Amino acid sequence: MISEPISPLFRIKNGRIPVAMFVSPDESSLDAVLDAQKRGKIGSAYVEIVISCNDNAKSLTIAASEEIATAVVAHNYSEDSDAVKNLLELLDEHEIGLIVIDNFVCKLDDEIRRRYKGRILVVQPSLMPAFYEEGLHGIDIQKAVLDYGTKVAGATVYILGDADDKNKIVLQKPVAVRRDETPESLDYRIRVAYGEETLPKAIEVIACAELKKIRAYHIEKKYVN
């Protein structure tokens, strides 16, 4: 039995919200996010830990080189209550207030979705709701785009909803489909678009909004009490 959740609402370190990035075994936008942090484009949050389902994930090496904590979970961890409990405890240990899902290939378990409701950002390499359907992932999305003849593709960053709430789009970035496009070239250009621009901007937008809520809460509490 998983213990009652520790709310991520007030988790702040040095005035910023700690982020856990759940990444794919191959490519992710971690480099772009870290670069945006260094350049001051992300000032309300920072990457505290990087998590993958593969211990050879490129992003784990990048994170380690930046002295960022890393962790590896089993591909089917969501089917193991002890593994879920351990992952939740890890997020609590690092005081995570925001989760970013960047092509994470494992199923995100229901307890994390419940505990971090409204604080899970997901990257989708399409202009939602187009080409957003069960079983369509990665390069298959861009194959479908080209098969359909769509002239504009792109990336979407959204807040993950649940059974009661719909996903909420935060930002979208359109990418024109070229005449000589291949699924691989389109997929690369879309990932560059959301990696270098859309995802870092979305993280800052949401983290900034959360910090304002927290400050407003403390001001209200101070004067009410």
MARGUDREN-655466 format. One record per residue (C-alpha): residue number from 1; residue in one letter; chain; y, x, z. Coordinates in steps of 0.1 Angstrom, whole numbers, plus 5000, padded with zeros to 4 digits. Layout:
% MARGUDREN-655466
+-----+--------+--------+------+------+------+
| num | residu | chaine |   py |   px |   pz |
+-----+--------+--------+------+------+------+
| NUM |      A |      A |    Y |    X |    Z |
...
+-----+--------+--------+------+------+------+
//
This chain:
% MARGUDREN-655466
+-----+--------+--------+------+------+------+
| num | residu | chaine |   py |   px |   pz |
+-----+--------+--------+------+------+------+
|   1 |      M |      A | 5000 | 5000 | 5000 |
|   2 |      I |      A | 5034 | 5014 | 4989 |
|   3 |      S |      A | 5060 | 5015 | 5016 |
|   4 |      E |      A | 5092 | 4995 | 5014 |
|   5 |      P |      A | 5115 | 5013 | 4990 |
|   6 |      I |      A | 5144 | 5035 | 5000 |
|   7 |      S |      A | 5173 | 5021 | 4979 |
|   8 |      P |      A | 5187 | 5046 | 4953 |
|   9 |      L |      A | 5220 | 5028 | 4955 |
|  10 |      F |      A | 5238 | 5053 | 4977 |
|  11 |      R |      A | 5222 | 5085 | 4966 |
|  12 |      I |      A | 5249 | 5111 | 4960 |
|  13 |      K |      A | 5250 | 5149 | 4962 |
|  14 |      N |      A | 5284 | 5166 | 4961 |
|  15 |      G |      A | 5300 | 5135 | 4947 |
|  16 |      R |      A | 5275 | 5131 | 4918 |
|  17 |      I |      A | 5244 | 5110 | 4912 |
|  18 |      P |      A | 5211 | 5130 | 4910 |
|  19 |      V |      A | 5191 | 5122 | 4878 |
|  20 |      A |      A | 5154 | 5125 | 4871 |
|  21 |      M |      A | 5146 | 5129 | 4834 |
|  22 |      F |      A | 5112 | 5117 | 4823 |
|  23 |      V |      A | 5106 | 5136 | 4790 |
|  24 |      S |      A | 5080 | 5139 | 4762 |
|  25 |      P |      A | 5056 | 5168 | 4757 |
|  26 |      D |      A | 5075 | 5179 | 4726 |
|  27 |      E |      A | 5112 | 5174 | 4721 |
|  28 |      S |      A | 5138 | 5159 | 4744 |
|  29 |      S |      A | 5175 | 5157 | 4748 |
|  30 |      L |      A | 5175 | 5179 | 4779 |
|  31 |      D |      A | 5193 | 5208 | 4762 |
|  32 |      A |      A | 5221 | 5184 | 4751 |
|  33 |      V |      A | 5224 | 5168 | 4785 |
|  34 |      L |      A | 5226 | 5202 | 4803 |
|  35 |      D |      A | 5252 | 5214 | 4778 |
|  36 |      A |      A | 5273 | 5183 | 4783 |
|  37 |      Q |      A | 5271 | 5190 | 4821 |
|  38 |      K |      A | 5283 | 5225 | 4816 |
|  39 |      R |      A | 5312 | 5214 | 4793 |
|  40 |      G |      A | 5323 | 5187 | 4818 |
|  41 |      K |      A | 5313 | 5158 | 4796 |
|  42 |      I |      A | 5290 | 5146 | 4824 |
|  43 |      G |      A | 5308 | 5148 | 4857 |
|  44 |      S |      A | 5295 | 5119 | 4876 |
|  45 |      A |      A | 5258 | 5129 | 4875 |
|  46 |      Y |      A | 5235 | 5159 | 4871 |
|  47 |      V |      A | 5199 | 5166 | 4863 |
|  48 |      E |      A | 5180 | 5171 | 4895 |
|  49 |      I |      A | 5144 | 5171 | 4883 |
|  50 |      V |      A | 5125 | 5170 | 4850 |
|  51 |      I |      A | 5092 | 5152 | 4848 |
|  52 |      S |      A | 5066 | 5152 | 4820 |
|  53 |      C |      A | 5029 | 5143 | 4814 |
|  54 |      N |      A | 5022 | 5177 | 4799 |
|  55 |      D |      A | 5025 | 5210 | 4818 |
|  56 |      N |      A | 5033 | 5227 | 4784 |
|  57 |      A |      A | 5063 | 5205 | 4777 |
|  58 |      K |      A | 5091 | 5225 | 4762 |
|  59 |      S |      A | 5116 | 5207 | 4785 |
|  60 |      L |      A | 5098 | 5220 | 4816 |
|  61 |      T |      A | 5105 | 5256 | 4805 |
|  62 |      I |      A | 5141 | 5248 | 4798 |
|  63 |      A |      A | 5145 | 5232 | 4832 |
|  64 |      A |      A | 5128 | 5261 | 4850 |
|  65 |      S |      A | 5151 | 5286 | 4833 |
|  66 |      E |      A | 5181 | 5266 | 4847 |
|  67 |      E |      A | 5165 | 5265 | 4881 |
|  68 |      I |      A | 5160 | 5228 | 4879 |
|  69 |      A |      A | 5130 | 5213 | 4897 |
|  70 |      T |      A | 5100 | 5202 | 4875 |
|  71 |      A |      A | 5069 | 5181 | 4880 |
|  72 |      V |      A | 5039 | 5171 | 4859 |
|  73 |      V |      A | 5021 | 5137 | 4863 |
|  74 |      A |      A | 4988 | 5127 | 4848 |
|  75 |      H |      A | 4990 | 5107 | 4816 |
|  76 |      N |      A | 4974 | 5077 | 4833 |
|  77 |      Y |      A | 4991 | 5082 | 4867 |
|  78 |      S |      A | 5003 | 5046 | 4867 |
|  79 |      E |      A | 4967 | 5035 | 4872 |
|  80 |      D |      A | 4963 | 5055 | 4904 |
|  81 |      S |      A | 4981 | 5041 | 4934 |
|  82 |      D |      A | 4981 | 5075 | 4952 |
|  83 |      A |      A | 4997 | 5091 | 4921 |
|  84 |      V |      A | 5023 | 5064 | 4920 |
|  85 |      K |      A | 5030 | 5069 | 4957 |
|  86 |      N |      A | 5033 | 5106 | 4953 |
|  87 |      L |      A | 5058 | 5102 | 4924 |
|  88 |      L |      A | 5079 | 5078 | 4944 |
|  89 |      E |      A | 5079 | 5102 | 4973 |
|  90 |      L |      A | 5090 | 5130 | 4949 |
|  91 |      L |      A | 5119 | 5109 | 4937 |
|  92 |      D |      A | 5129 | 5101 | 4973 |
|  93 |      E |      A | 5126 | 5138 | 4982 |
|  94 |      H |      A | 5151 | 5147 | 4955 |
|  95 |      E |      A | 5173 | 5117 | 4963 |
|  96 |      I |      A | 5172 | 5104 | 4928 |
|  97 |      G |      A | 5198 | 5077 | 4920 |
|  98 |      L |      A | 5193 | 5074 | 4882 |
|  99 |      I |      A | 5163 | 5078 | 4859 |
| 100 |      V |      A | 5165 | 5087 | 4822 |
| 101 |      I |      A | 5135 | 5080 | 4800 |
| 102 |      D |      A | 5136 | 5102 | 4769 |
| 103 |      N |      A | 5105 | 5095 | 4748 |
| 104 |      F |      A | 5083 | 5097 | 4779 |
| 105 |      V |      A | 5048 | 5090 | 4766 |
| 106 |      C |      A | 5033 | 5076 | 4798 |
| 107 |      K |      A | 5036 | 5040 | 4810 |
| 108 |      L |      A | 5063 | 5037 | 4836 |
| 109 |      D |      A | 5047 | 5020 | 4866 |
| 110 |      D |      A | 5060 | 4986 | 4879 |
| 111 |      E |      A | 5069 | 5000 | 4913 |
| 112 |      I |      A | 5094 | 5025 | 4899 |
| 113 |      R |      A | 5108 | 4998 | 4876 |
| 114 |      R |      A | 5113 | 4975 | 4907 |
| 115 |      R |      A | 5127 | 5002 | 4929 |
| 116 |      Y |      A | 5151 | 5015 | 4903 |
| 117 |      K |      A | 5160 | 4982 | 4887 |
| 118 |      G |      A | 5193 | 4986 | 4869 |
| 119 |      R |      A | 5192 | 5024 | 4872 |
| 120 |      I |      A | 5167 | 5033 | 4844 |
| 121 |      L |      A | 5182 | 5045 | 4811 |
| 122 |      V |      A | 5160 | 5045 | 4781 |
| 123 |      V |      A | 5165 | 5061 | 4747 |
| 124 |      Q |      A | 5152 | 5042 | 4717 |
| 125 |      P |      A | 5154 | 5059 | 4682 |
| 126 |      S |      A | 5165 | 5027 | 4665 |
| 127 |      L |      A | 5194 | 5002 | 4665 |
| 128 |      M |      A | 5179 | 4976 | 4688 |
| 129 |      P |      A | 5168 | 4950 | 4685 |
| 130 |      A |      A | 5157 | 4962 | 4650 |
| 131 |      F |      A | 5124 | 4981 | 4650 |
| 132 |      Y |      A | 5119 | 4976 | 4687 |
| 133 |      E |      A | 5084 | 4962 | 4691 |
| 134 |      E |      A | 5052 | 4969 | 4709 |
| 135 |      G |      A | 5032 | 4998 | 4695 |
| 136 |      L |      A | 5060 | 5012 | 4673 |
| 137 |      H |      A | 5070 | 5046 | 4686 |
| 138 |      G |      A | 5083 | 5080 | 4675 |
| 139 |      I |      A | 5081 | 5088 | 4639 |
| 140 |      D |      A | 5064 | 5054 | 4631 |
| 141 |      I |      A | 5098 | 5038 | 4638 |
| 142 |      Q |      A | 5114 | 5058 | 4610 |
| 143 |      K |      A | 5085 | 5052 | 4586 |
| 144 |      A |      A | 5091 | 5015 | 4592 |
| 145 |      V |      A | 5128 | 5019 | 4586 |
| 146 |      L |      A | 5122 | 5036 | 4552 |
| 147 |      D |      A | 5095 | 5011 | 4542 |
| 148 |      Y |      A | 5118 | 4982 | 4549 |
| 149 |      G |      A | 5146 | 4998 | 4529 |
| 150 |      T |      A | 5172 | 4997 | 4557 |
| 151 |      K |      A | 5204 | 5016 | 4548 |
| 152 |      V |      A | 5215 | 5023 | 4584 |
| 153 |      A |      A | 5193 | 5035 | 4612 |
| 154 |      G |      A | 5203 | 5050 | 4646 |
| 155 |      A |      A | 5198 | 5053 | 4683 |
| 156 |      T |      A | 5202 | 5030 | 4713 |
| 157 |      V |      A | 5205 | 5038 | 4750 |
| 158 |      Y |      A | 5198 | 5008 | 4772 |
| 159 |      I |      A | 5192 | 4999 | 4808 |
| 160 |      L |      A | 5156 | 4989 | 4812 |
| 161 |      G |      A | 5151 | 4953 | 4823 |
| 162 |      D |      A | 5122 | 4935 | 4838 |
| 163 |      A |      A | 5105 | 4901 | 4836 |
| 164 |      D |      A | 5136 | 4884 | 4849 |
| 165 |      D |      A | 5163 | 4905 | 4831 |
| 166 |      K |      A | 5166 | 4915 | 4795 |
| 167 |      N |      A | 5173 | 4951 | 4785 |
| 168 |      K |      A | 5210 | 4958 | 4784 |
| 169 |      I |      A | 5224 | 4980 | 4757 |
| 170 |      V |      A | 5248 | 5007 | 4769 |
| 171 |      L |      A | 5256 | 5026 | 4737 |
| 172 |      Q |      A | 5244 | 5027 | 4701 |
| 173 |      K |      A | 5249 | 5054 | 4674 |
| 174 |      P |      A | 5244 | 5044 | 4637 |
| 175 |      V |      A | 5230 | 5070 | 4613 |
| 176 |      A |      A | 5232 | 5064 | 4575 |
| 177 |      V |      A | 5199 | 5066 | 4557 |
| 178 |      R |      A | 5201 | 5091 | 4528 |
| 179 |      R |      A | 5185 | 5086 | 4494 |
| 180 |      D |      A | 5162 | 5115 | 4498 |
| 181 |      E |      A | 5153 | 5107 | 4534 |
| 182 |      T |      A | 5118 | 5113 | 4549 |
| 183 |      P |      A | 5106 | 5099 | 4582 |
| 184 |      E |      A | 5108 | 5134 | 4596 |
| 185 |      S |      A | 5143 | 5142 | 4585 |
| 186 |      L |      A | 5156 | 5108 | 4596 |
| 187 |      D |      A | 5139 | 5111 | 4630 |
| 188 |      Y |      A | 5154 | 5146 | 4634 |
| 189 |      R |      A | 5189 | 5134 | 4626 |
| 190 |      I |      A | 5187 | 5104 | 4649 |
| 191 |      R |      A | 5174 | 5126 | 4678 |
| 192 |      V |      A | 5203 | 5150 | 4672 |
| 193 |      A |      A | 5227 | 5120 | 4673 |
| 194 |      Y |      A | 5215 | 5107 | 4706 |
| 195 |      G |      A | 5208 | 5141 | 4721 |
| 196 |      E |      A | 5242 | 5156 | 4714 |
| 197 |      E |      A | 5264 | 5126 | 4718 |
| 198 |      T |      A | 5249 | 5092 | 4727 |
| 199 |      L |      A | 5227 | 5100 | 4757 |
| 200 |      P |      A | 5251 | 5123 | 4776 |
| 201 |      K |      A | 5279 | 5097 | 4771 |
| 202 |      A |      A | 5256 | 5069 | 4783 |
| 203 |      I |      A | 5246 | 5088 | 4814 |
| 204 |      E |      A | 5283 | 5094 | 4822 |
| 205 |      V |      A | 5292 | 5058 | 4816 |
| 206 |      I |      A | 5265 | 5044 | 4839 |
| 207 |      A |      A | 5269 | 5071 | 4866 |
| 208 |      C |      A | 5307 | 5066 | 4867 |
| 209 |      A |      A | 5302 | 5029 | 4871 |
| 210 |      E |      A | 5277 | 5034 | 4899 |
| 211 |      L |      A | 5301 | 5058 | 4917 |
| 212 |      K |      A | 5329 | 5032 | 4915 |
| 213 |      K |      A | 5306 | 5006 | 4931 |
| 214 |      I |      A | 5297 | 5029 | 4959 |
| 215 |      R |      A | 5333 | 5038 | 4966 |
| 216 |      A |      A | 5343 | 5001 | 4966 |
| 217 |      Y |      A | 5315 | 4993 | 4990 |
| 218 |      H |      A | 5326 | 5020 | 5015 |
| 219 |      I |      A | 5362 | 5009 | 5012 |
| 220 |      E |      A | 5353 | 4973 | 5018 |
| 221 |      K |      A | 5330 | 4982 | 5047 |
| 222 |      K |      A | 5357 | 5003 | 5063 |
| 223 |      Y |      A | 5383 | 4975 | 5063 |
| 224 |      V |      A | 5359 | 4947 | 5071 |
| 225 |      N |      A | 5346 | 4965 | 5101 |
+-----+--------+--------+------+------+------+
//
